[in-house]
Amino acid sequence: NAVEHMEVQLAMTPQIANRVHLHLQDIFSPHAWKDDTGIPDALGGFDFIWDRQGLSAIDPPRRDDYAFLLKRALKPDG
């Protein structure tokens, strides 16, 4: 629902829509870090990550790993 809602909202603001890319996937999956060809993406590629209640939904023992992956996915000045 969130992705569909965002796509509708972004369609109304084309100057922003072409700069926003939504990703819906399991961050712990090795496939989350590969592009369509199966080659690992360069990490540190995101300017901004918005995560709504993801951290609280993850089992406490995996939260440090989750935070590490999010930080790794951000650009240095992200």
N, C-alpha and C positions, 0 to 999 in steps of 0.2 A: 504493500500500500504506500509506503513512504516513497519508493522509487516512482511509482505512478503519479503521486501527488507532486513530487518535485519536477517531473517532466512536464506536467501541465503548467506549473508555476513558471518554469524556465521558458516555456514556449511563449509566454506573455512578455518576456524580457530578453529579446534576441541578443542584445549587446552583452549580456551575461551568459546566456545559454551556450554560446560557442566556447566559453572558457571553463565550464563546469563539466566534470565527468563523474558519473555515479558508478560506484563499484559495490556490488552486493555479492559477498563471498565469505567463505570461512578463512579467516586470517591465519589460522594454524595450518591450513592445507598447503602443501608444497606448490600446488597449482596456482595459489594466490600470488605467487612471486614469479610467474612466468608469463610471457606474452603469448599470442596466438600460435606462434611457431614452436613453442615449448622452450624457448631460450629464456634464461633468467633475466627478468627486467632489472634495470639499474635501480637500486634502492635509493631512497632519498629523492624521489621524484614528485612528491606532493607538496603543494604550498600550504594546504590546509586539510585537516581531517576533522570531520564532525562525527562524533560517536555518541549516540543517544542511548544511555543506559547499558552500553556494552560491557563496561568494566564490572558493573554490579551483577550482570547475568553470568559472568564467568566464574567457575569454581575458584575459590580463594587460592589454592596452590598454583593456579595458572595465571594469576593476575600479573605477576612480575613479568612473565614471558610476554603477555599481551601488551603491557606498557612498553616493553623493549621493542617489540615489533612495530608498534605505532610510531615510536620515536625514530626508529630506523627508516620508516617509510617517508618521513618528512624531509624536505630540503633542509640544508643547514640553517637557513633563516625562516623556515616554515613555522 
